[in-house]
Amino acid sequence: MASATREGGFEIVSLNISEKTGTRKRPIPRARFAVGRGVEGDAHAGVLEDRQVSLLAIEEIEEASAACAKASPGATALAPGDFAENVTTRGVALHELPLNTRLYLGTAELEISRIGKECHAACEIRRLIGDCVMPSRGVFARVVRGGEAGIADRCRYSLR
């Protein structure tokens, strides 16, 4: 008996790039995804095969921001791009999706290639609040079909 395909939808909250690695990313209105590279214009493009595009849910950022406010009253709230993610989403627990899940963002197609990563010692967020969500909640993907995506574009995932 063949297994059923499960699908779901989600939103893009922010698309983000940076000119240098190891820094927070800034929002852009649209992103172009290139096969074998990642997000065009981003410092991480083409650097690592299994981490071409980084994704993080806004729900994780909001939770970390609340922890930051508790640890450092008066601290500035965390925002999309602060964890150096290229795509900030809403409406799906990305870290719970299995490897090889297909993500469709606008006209681009990505495939989840890695969940989590080792957080480098100089991580700005880790220094601020003592923890970072990227090692356990960040998701990385390869671009399998190039294309573009913007905030208003339709997004969905498909488990095979």
N, C-alpha and C positions, 0 to 999 in steps of 0.2 A: 504494500500500500504506500503510495507517495505521500510525503509530508506536505502539509498545507503551507502556503506562503502567508506570512503575517505582515500586515502593513499598518502604518500609522502616519499621522501628520504632525508637523511642528512648525514653529515660526522662527525666523531669523530676527534677533533683537539688534545685533550689530555685526558688521564686517570690519576687520581690523588688520592693519599692517604696521610694520616698523622698519626703519632704515638700517638699524643695527640689531644684532642679536643681544639677548640679555636685558632688554628694555621692555617697558610697557608698550603696547601697541595703540595706535590712534585709529579712530573710526573713519571709514570711507563709505561713500554712498553705494557703490557697486564693486564687486570683486570679479576678476577674471581668473578662472582656474585652468591651469595648464597641465596636461598629461606629463607625468614624470617629474614635475617641478613643484606644483602647489599653487599658492596664490601669487600671481604676478605682482611685482613691486615690493614683495616682502623679503626681509633679510634672510629668512629661512628657506626661501624657494630653492629647490634643487639640492639642498644640503643632505637630507636623510631620506632614503627610499621609504621607510616605514612611518615617517613623520612629516609628510608633505604638507598636510593641513591639520591644524589643531582646533578642537572644538570643546566648548565648555558651556554648560547650561547656566542661564541667569539665576536660576534657583540656587545653584551652588555659590555663585558670587554674592547673592543676597545673604546667604547663611554665613559666609566668611566675613562679610561686612558687619553683620551683627556681632560676631565674635570679636572683630577688630574694635568696634565701638565699646564693647564691654571691657576689653583689655586696655584700651587707650581712649578714655572718654575725651570727646572733642576731636578725635581723628576724622579725617576726611573719609567719606564713604567710598568703598571700592566700586569700580565701574567696569563695564565691558572693556576688554583689552588689557586690564591691569594684570591679568595672569598670563599675558602674552598669547592669548588664544586668537586665532584668525576668525573664527565664527562663534558668536554667542547665540545660543538658542533658547527657546521657551517651549515647554510642553512635552518634553521627552527626557527620561532619565538616561542620558547618553551612555554612561558607564555601565548600565545594565544590558545594553544591546551586545549581542555576541560579535566576535571577530567575523569579518566578511559581510556584515550587514551592509546593504547598499543604501546610500543617502543621496537623495535627489534634491539639489538646491538650484532652483531656476532651471537653466539648461545644462548644468554640470551634473556629473555622476561621480560619487566618491565611494570608496569601500573602506570600512573600518579595518585598520591594520594593527592597531595597538591601543590598549587601554592603560592609561597611566604612564608615568615616566619617573625616573629618579630626579628629584629636585636638587638643583645645584646649591652649593653651600652659600652662595652670595644672593640667594633669592630674596628680593626686597620684601615680599609678602611674608615669608617665613621669619625674617628678622623683625617685622612689625608685630605679628600676632603669634609667632611661635609655631605656625603650621601653614601648609599650602595644600590646596585641594587638587592641584594638577597630578600629583603622584597617584591618587586613588580615583579621582573623578574626571580627569581630563581624558579626552579621546583623540586619537590621531587617525588620519585617513590618507589613502592614496587617491589620486585623481585618475579615474579609469575612462572618463569621457570629459574632455574639456568643455567649458562653457562659462556663462556669466550668471551671477545671482545678485539680487538686491533685496533690501528689507521687505518689500511688498510681494516678492515672488513666492510662489507655492513651493512648499517643501514637504517631503515625505521620506519614510524609510521602508525598506523591504527586507525581511528575514527570509532567507532561502532554505 
